Amino acid sequence: MSVDLLSLTPEAAQASLGEWLGQHGEPPYRLRQVFPRLWQRPVRRWAEATDLPASLRAPPPCAAYEAWAQRPRIERIEIVLATPSTLSMASMFGHVFLRLVQRPEDESLALEDRTVAFLVENAVPVEEDPLYAWKGIAGRFEATLVERSLLETYRTYVVAEGRDLRRFRLNVSPEETDALLERLWSLEHAGRFRYRFFASNCATLMVDLINSVLPPDRQVRYPEALATTPAGTLEGYAGAAAADGGPLVTFIPDTILSFEHQARAAAAVRHRLAPRESGDTYLWRAIESTDPDRRAGAHYQEFTPHKRTAACLRATSCRADRSGIRHANFQLPLDRRSGRGRHLHLSDRGCNAGFCAKGG
């Protein structure tokens, strides 16, 4: 049976540790060596506690941790920035979390990747708490490390809040990856931290976590300021080095875009390609019209399942009457059931569709 010592009070942890050492034949003074390593003089890994015998520096594997970590399945770790949003006060400065990326054996499993982040504990939604701003500035919140699936995280930030997710690969060695996973496991079960908007937030806590597995000469140092934002800590990551001398983080250009961002990008491409694709600027203006009837007429070809492209519509005539209203007539493919040809009439005032005699 395994016990998470960090989830206990110091007194209970000391008693549990003493009992475990006694069961493994260790002398009583060993407790005085091991216990300070939990809180007073912590080490990144037990292997670094050189004042302990080798048998204690290489503890037996923990089955619960191994089942959680799934180490063979993890390919890399990413730092992800959820861009700022004005949807709520809590999202105005952005957010940082880690993504544990599985090996690409099946692309459909990508949404099953795990994410971990420092999140504020609050009894009510932030929008309903009138003291939310004051509590955040004064440090009256506590944060814990929360694990969620990538799918749940995607729904929260991309779907519900309309934010982009910018990805950065964390270039840590296999040994540092192992140490980071061990830290995550411990903090999920026992970590609680004072949370402040500008000094001890999701991003600065994440820097402290990552620094705990890096040697002092390679630790992340971000600019000191009255307020440290998630995006601001990325400058510190950019200036830190990996074990091989390269950058600690590498930008991944495959940003996960919000629906609004995707729509705006698609609209820009559509407008750029429109004249070339349509071949008829009048038809294009009809498609882009704010008049629903006019748009419906321009898209009338959608009713011909055997041909659904703009090539189905060919203007047979285009003219402007005395009042300046432009008219265009289009001949559509024959209706297979009635054996009659269909025509479409568009004008600046609207559109109407009807039938003409076969061959007309």
C-alpha positions as CSV (number, residue, x, y, z in Angstrom):
1,M,0.0,0.0,0.0
2,S,1.4,3.4,-1.0
3,V,0.9,6.6,0.9
4,D,1.2,10.1,-0.5
5,L,3.2,11.8,2.3
6,L,2.8,15.3,0.9
7,S,-1.0,15.0,1.2
8,L,-0.7,14.5,5.0
9,T,0.0,16.9,7.8
10,P,3.7,17.1,8.8
11,E,2.9,15.2,12.0
12,A,1.0,12.4,10.2
13,A,3.7,12.3,7.5
14,Q,6.5,11.9,10.0
15,A,4.6,9.1,11.8
16,S,3.9,7.3,8.5
17,L,7.5,7.6,7.3
18,G,8.9,6.4,10.6
19,E,6.7,3.3,10.4
20,W,7.7,2.6,6.9
21,L,11.4,3.0,7.7
22,G,11.1,0.7,10.7
23,Q,9.4,-2.0,8.5
24,H,12.3,-1.9,6.1
25,G,14.9,-2.3,8.8
26,E,16.2,1.2,8.9
27,P,17.7,2.6,12.1
28,P,15.7,5.3,14.0
29,Y,18.1,8.2,13.0
30,R,17.2,7.6,9.4
31,L,13.9,9.4,9.9
32,R,15.9,12.6,10.8
33,Q,17.7,12.3,7.5
34,V,14.7,11.6,5.3
35,F,12.0,13.8,6.8
36,P,13.6,17.2,6.1
37,R,13.8,16.2,2.4
38,L,10.0,16.5,2.1
39,W,9.7,20.2,2.9
40,Q,12.7,21.8,4.4
41,R,15.5,20.7,2.0
42,P,13.6,19.1,-1.0
43,V,15.5,17.6,-3.9
44,R,14.4,17.3,-7.5
45,R,14.7,13.5,-7.3
46,W,15.6,11.1,-4.4
47,A,18.8,10.1,-6.3
48,E,20.2,13.6,-5.5
49,A,19.9,13.0,-1.7
50,T,23.4,11.8,-1.4
51,D,23.2,11.7,2.5
52,L,20.9,8.7,2.2
53,P,22.0,5.1,1.4
54,A,21.6,3.9,-2.1
55,S,18.7,1.6,-1.2
56,L,16.6,4.7,-0.2
57,R,17.8,6.8,-3.1
58,A,16.3,4.3,-5.5
59,P,12.9,3.5,-4.0
60,P,10.7,0.7,-5.3
61,P,8.3,1.6,-8.1
62,C,4.9,2.9,-7.3
63,A,2.1,1.0,-9.2
64,A,-0.4,3.9,-8.8
65,Y,2.1,6.4,-10.3
66,E,3.1,4.1,-13.1
67,A,-0.5,3.6,-14.1
68,W,-1.1,7.4,-14.1
69,A,2.1,8.4,-15.9
70,Q,1.8,6.0,-18.8
71,R,5.4,7.0,-19.5
72,P,5.9,4.8,-22.6
73,R,3.0,6.5,-24.3
74,I,4.2,10.1,-23.8
75,E,6.1,11.4,-26.8
76,R,6.7,15.0,-25.6
77,I,5.4,17.8,-23.4
78,E,4.1,21.1,-24.7
79,I,3.5,24.5,-23.1
80,V,0.3,25.9,-24.4
81,L,-0.8,29.5,-24.2
82,A,-4.6,30.3,-24.3
83,T,-4.7,33.8,-25.8
84,P,-6.4,36.6,-23.8
85,S,-10.2,37.0,-24.1
86,T,-12.6,39.7,-23.0
87,L,-15.3,37.1,-22.3
88,S,-14.6,37.2,-18.6
89,M,-12.3,38.9,-16.2
90,A,-10.5,35.6,-15.5
91,S,-9.4,35.3,-19.1
92,M,-8.3,38.8,-19.8
93,F,-4.5,38.1,-19.5
94,G,-4.3,34.6,-21.0
95,H,-3.6,31.2,-19.5
96,V,-0.8,28.7,-19.6
97,F,-1.1,24.9,-19.2
98,L,0.9,21.8,-20.1
99,R,-0.1,19.2,-22.6
100,L,1.1,15.6,-22.3
101,V,1.3,14.5,-25.9
102,Q,0.8,10.8,-26.7
103,R,2.8,9.0,-29.4
104,P,1.1,9.5,-32.8
105,E,0.0,5.9,-33.1
106,D,-3.6,7.1,-33.9
107,E,-4.4,10.7,-34.7
108,S,-7.9,10.2,-33.4
109,L,-6.4,9.8,-29.9
110,A,-5.0,13.4,-29.9
111,L,-8.0,14.7,-28.0
112,E,-7.3,12.1,-25.3
113,D,-4.0,13.8,-24.5
114,R,-3.9,15.1,-20.9
115,T,-3.5,18.7,-19.9
116,V,-2.5,20.0,-16.5
117,A,-2.9,23.6,-15.2
118,F,-2.9,25.6,-12.1
119,L,-6.5,26.7,-11.6
120,V,-8.1,28.9,-8.9
121,E,-10.5,27.3,-6.5
122,N,-13.7,29.4,-6.0
123,A,-17.0,28.5,-4.5
124,V,-19.0,30.3,-7.2
125,P,-18.3,31.2,-10.8
126,V,-16.1,34.2,-11.1
127,E,-18.8,36.2,-12.9
128,E,-21.0,35.8,-9.9
129,D,-18.4,36.7,-7.3
130,P,-18.5,40.5,-6.6
131,L,-15.2,40.3,-4.7
132,Y,-13.4,38.3,-7.4
133,A,-11.0,41.1,-8.4
134,W,-10.2,42.1,-4.9
135,K,-9.5,38.5,-3.9
136,G,-7.2,38.0,-6.9
137,I,-5.2,41.1,-6.2
138,A,-5.0,40.5,-2.4
139,G,-4.0,36.8,-2.7
140,R,-7.2,35.4,-1.2
141,F,-7.4,32.5,-3.6
142,E,-5.8,29.1,-3.6
143,A,-4.7,27.3,-6.7
144,T,-4.4,23.6,-7.3
145,L,-3.0,21.5,-10.1
146,V,-5.9,20.2,-12.2
147,E,-5.8,17.5,-14.9
148,R,-8.2,17.4,-17.7
149,S,-8.4,15.8,-21.2
150,L,-7.4,17.9,-24.2
151,L,-11.0,17.6,-25.4
152,E,-12.4,19.2,-22.2
153,T,-9.7,21.9,-22.4
154,Y,-10.5,22.5,-26.0
155,R,-14.2,22.9,-25.3
156,T,-13.5,25.4,-22.5
157,Y,-11.0,27.7,-24.2
158,V,-11.7,27.3,-28.0
159,V,-15.4,26.5,-28.2
160,A,-16.9,28.3,-25.2
161,E,-14.4,31.2,-24.8
162,G,-13.3,31.6,-28.4
163,R,-9.5,31.6,-27.7
164,D,-6.6,30.4,-29.8
165,L,-4.2,27.8,-28.3
166,R,-0.6,28.6,-29.2
167,R,1.8,25.6,-28.8
168,F,5.4,25.4,-27.7
169,R,7.4,22.2,-27.4
170,L,9.2,21.9,-24.1
171,N,12.7,20.5,-24.9
172,V,13.5,18.5,-21.8
173,S,15.6,15.4,-21.6
174,P,14.1,12.0,-20.8
175,E,15.4,12.3,-17.2
176,E,13.9,15.7,-16.8
177,T,10.6,14.5,-18.3
178,D,10.5,11.7,-15.7
179,A,11.2,14.2,-12.9
180,L,8.5,16.5,-14.2
181,L,5.9,13.7,-14.3
182,E,6.8,12.8,-10.8
183,R,6.3,16.4,-9.7
184,L,2.9,16.6,-11.4
185,W,1.8,13.4,-9.7
186,S,2.7,14.7,-6.3
187,L,1.2,18.2,-6.8
188,E,-2.1,16.8,-8.1
189,H,-2.5,15.0,-4.9
190,A,-1.1,17.5,-2.4
191,G,-0.2,20.9,-3.9
192,R,-2.0,24.0,-2.8
193,F,-0.6,27.5,-3.6
194,R,-1.5,31.1,-2.8
195,Y,-2.8,32.7,-6.0
196,R,-2.4,36.3,-7.0
197,F,-3.3,37.8,-10.3
198,F,-0.1,39.7,-10.9
199,A,2.6,37.8,-8.9
200,S,1.7,34.2,-8.3
201,N,-0.6,33.1,-11.1
202,C,-1.0,30.2,-13.5
203,A,2.1,31.1,-15.5
204,T,4.5,31.9,-12.7
205,L,3.5,28.8,-10.8
206,M,4.2,26.8,-14.0
207,V,7.6,28.4,-14.3
208,D,8.4,27.3,-10.7
209,L,7.2,23.8,-11.4
210,I,9.5,23.5,-14.5
211,N,12.4,25.1,-12.8
212,S,12.2,22.4,-10.1
213,V,13.4,19.8,-12.6
214,L,16.1,22.0,-14.2
215,P,19.6,22.7,-12.9
216,P,20.2,26.3,-11.6
217,D,22.2,27.4,-14.6
218,R,19.4,26.5,-17.0
219,Q,16.3,27.7,-15.1
220,V,13.7,30.0,-16.6
221,R,14.0,33.7,-15.6
222,Y,11.4,36.1,-16.8
223,P,11.4,39.9,-16.6
224,E,10.7,41.2,-13.1
225,A,7.7,43.5,-13.1
226,L,4.7,44.6,-11.1
227,A,2.6,42.3,-13.1
228,T,3.7,39.1,-14.8
229,T,1.4,37.8,-17.5
230,P,1.3,34.3,-19.1
231,A,2.6,35.8,-22.3
232,G,5.4,37.6,-20.4
233,T,6.8,34.3,-19.0
234,L,7.3,33.0,-22.5
235,E,10.1,35.5,-22.9
236,G,11.8,33.7,-20.0
237,Y,11.3,30.3,-21.7
238,A,12.8,31.7,-24.9
239,G,15.9,32.7,-23.1
240,A,16.5,29.4,-21.3
241,A,18.5,26.5,-22.7
242,A,17.8,22.8,-23.1
243,A,20.3,20.1,-21.9
244,D,21.7,19.9,-25.4
245,G,22.4,23.6,-25.6
246,G,19.4,24.4,-27.9
247,P,16.4,26.4,-26.9
248,L,14.2,25.2,-24.0
249,V,11.1,25.8,-26.0
250,T,10.3,25.6,-29.7
251,F,7.3,27.3,-31.3
252,I,4.9,24.8,-33.0
253,P,3.2,26.7,-36.0
254,D,0.2,24.5,-35.8
255,T,-1.9,26.8,-33.6
256,I,-5.3,25.6,-32.6
257,L,-7.5,28.4,-33.8
258,S,-10.9,29.6,-32.4
259,F,-13.9,29.3,-34.7
260,E,-14.0,33.1,-35.0
261,H,-10.3,33.2,-36.1
262,Q,-10.9,30.4,-38.6
263,A,-14.0,32.2,-40.0
264,R,-12.1,35.5,-40.4
265,A,-9.2,33.7,-42.1
266,A,-11.5,31.8,-44.4
267,A,-13.4,35.0,-45.3
268,A,-10.1,36.8,-46.1
269,V,-9.1,34.0,-48.4
270,R,-12.5,33.8,-50.0
271,H,-12.5,37.6,-50.8
272,R,-9.0,37.3,-52.2
273,L,-9.9,34.5,-54.5
274,A,-13.5,35.6,-55.3
275,P,-13.0,37.4,-58.6
276,R,-10.8,34.7,-60.0
277,E,-13.0,31.9,-58.9
278,S,-16.4,33.3,-59.8
279,G,-15.4,34.8,-63.2
280,D,-18.4,37.2,-62.8
281,T,-18.2,40.0,-60.3
282,Y,-21.9,40.6,-60.5
283,L,-22.7,37.0,-59.5
284,W,-20.1,37.3,-56.7
285,R,-21.8,40.5,-55.4
286,A,-25.1,38.5,-55.5
287,I,-23.6,35.7,-53.4
288,E,-22.3,38.3,-50.9
289,S,-25.5,40.3,-50.8
290,T,-27.3,41.0,-47.5
291,D,-30.6,40.3,-49.2
292,P,-31.4,36.6,-48.4
293,D,-33.5,36.2,-51.6
294,R,-30.7,37.4,-53.8
295,R,-28.2,35.1,-52.1
296,A,-30.6,32.2,-52.5
297,G,-30.9,32.9,-56.2
298,A,-27.1,33.0,-56.5
299,H,-26.8,29.7,-54.8
300,Y,-29.7,28.1,-56.7
301,Q,-27.4,25.6,-58.3
302,E,-27.3,23.8,-55.0
303,F,-30.7,22.3,-56.0
304,T,-29.0,20.4,-58.9
305,P,-27.3,17.5,-57.1
306,H,-25.4,16.3,-60.2
307,K,-23.7,19.7,-60.6
308,R,-23.0,21.9,-57.5
309,T,-20.3,24.3,-58.8
310,A,-20.5,27.8,-60.0
311,A,-20.1,26.4,-63.5
312,C,-23.8,25.4,-63.4
313,L,-24.7,29.1,-63.8
314,R,-23.8,30.8,-67.0
315,A,-25.2,34.2,-67.7
316,T,-27.1,34.3,-71.0
317,S,-27.6,38.0,-70.8
318,C,-26.8,40.9,-68.6
319,R,-28.3,44.4,-68.9
320,A,-29.2,47.5,-67.0
321,D,-32.7,49.1,-67.4
322,R,-33.5,52.8,-67.5
323,S,-33.7,53.0,-63.7
324,G,-30.2,51.7,-63.5
325,I,-31.2,48.3,-62.1
326,R,-29.0,45.5,-63.4
327,H,-30.6,42.2,-64.6
328,A,-28.9,38.9,-65.4
329,N,-30.4,35.7,-66.7
330,F,-28.9,32.3,-66.2
331,Q,-29.7,29.0,-67.9
332,L,-29.6,26.0,-65.5
333,P,-29.3,22.3,-66.5
334,L,-32.5,20.5,-67.5
335,D,-34.7,19.2,-64.8
336,R,-34.5,15.5,-65.2
337,R,-38.0,14.8,-64.0
338,S,-40.0,17.4,-66.0
339,G,-37.7,17.5,-69.0
340,R,-37.8,21.3,-68.9
341,G,-35.0,23.7,-68.7
342,R,-34.8,26.0,-65.7
343,H,-33.8,29.7,-65.8
344,L,-32.8,32.1,-63.1
345,H,-33.2,35.8,-63.1
346,L,-31.2,38.1,-60.8
347,S,-31.5,41.8,-60.3
348,D,-30.4,44.4,-57.8
349,R,-33.9,44.2,-56.4
350,G,-33.9,40.5,-55.8
351,C,-34.3,37.3,-57.7
352,N,-36.8,34.8,-58.9
353,A,-36.6,31.3,-60.4
354,G,-38.9,29.7,-62.9
355,F,-39.1,27.3,-65.8
356,C,-38.7,27.9,-69.5
357,A,-39.5,25.6,-72.4
358,K,-37.1,22.8,-73.2
359,G,-34.2,24.3,-75.2
360,G,-35.3,27.8,-74.5
